[in-house]
């Protein structure tokens, strides 16, 4: 015979167990979605990159079109369409099989003025990442660096809706005061800003100069783990950035479209990436 207090306790215990099961089930389902579902014949490595499921190369080897990758022997895109291609450096899991990181190459945004230029007009370089709204991907990092290198340059970072995030400027005139090191990125020929946390569906990098300064100025957004000082940017042709992906977002209502593709370059590369 159950006493009233024991009966109430039993009901509460059963309710708690049911609630816990309902909370755990979606997580298990998400993890199971990416568990060894590709064929044994699928390519598992391209160049020096391990191709981890849900990503895949070839029909039947990826979870859906958002995770399809091409393996190229040439650094040029094999696509005849105007769809932008992001080149993949690394694929990894972060928490479980449903959440991961994707390191990709992004361009060094540069603007230059020739020695014979007499114009005071603004010269500007600009690059906008693909819009990842409504896709399983986003820019998500706890440690990012936004930097500009060169004389009389001003760089700006905008979010995917065009909102201003941060700016950075560098000068080379007047001469550097005594006691300051030219290798320090403190605004003289180089400026950098640290973003402790940034999460968005895309971004735009802009760099410009409104003076007669000749030469080039560059700007970039880079994951801190790949960063070895902005002064190295003059030797770089590609900037590594980590994106995050989550399999749960595949089934969320989409308000955008997947308008780019992934590629891995398997041959020798001319890109200089630190």
QUIJO-V409873 format. One record per backbone hydrogen bond with DSSP energy under -1.0 kcal/mol. CO is the residue of the C=O (numbers start at 1). NH is the residue of the N-H. Records with the same first field share a line. If there is no record, write none. Layout:
CO: NH / NH
//
This chain:
3: 7
4: 8
5: 9
6: 10
7: 11
8: 12
9: 13
10: 14
11: 15
12: 16
13: 17
14: 18
15: 19
16: 20
17: 21
18: 22
19: 23
20: 24
21: 25
24: 28
25: 29
26: 30
27: 31
28: 32
29: 33
31: 34
32: 35
39: 42
44: 51
46: 49
49: 46
50: 52
52: 55
54: 63
56: 69
58: 61
64: 67
65: 68
67: 56
70: 264
72: 266
84: 261
86: 263
87: 105
90: 103
92: 101
96: 99
98: 247
99: 94
100: 245
101: 92
102: 243
103: 89 / 90
104: 241
106: 239
109: 219
111: 217
113: 215
114: 117
123: 209
125: 207
127: 205
132: 135
136: 246
138: 244
139: 200
141: 198
143: 224
144: 195
145: 222
146: 193
147: 220
148: 191
149: 218
153: 170
154: 208
155: 168
156: 206
157: 165 / 166
158: 204
159: 162
163: 159
166: 157
168: 155
170: 153
171: 189
177: 180
181: 184
184: 186
187: 171
189: 150
190: 187
191: 148
193: 146
195: 144
198: 141
200: 139
201: 132
203: 129
204: 158
205: 127
206: 156
207: 125
208: 154
209: 123
215: 113
217: 111
218: 149
219: 109
220: 147
222: 145
223: 226
224: 227
229: 232
230: 233
232: 235
233: 236
239: 106
240: 223
241: 104
243: 102
244: 138
245: 100
246: 249
247: 250
248: 251
257: 259
261: 86
262: 70
263: 88
264: 72
272: 237 / 238
//
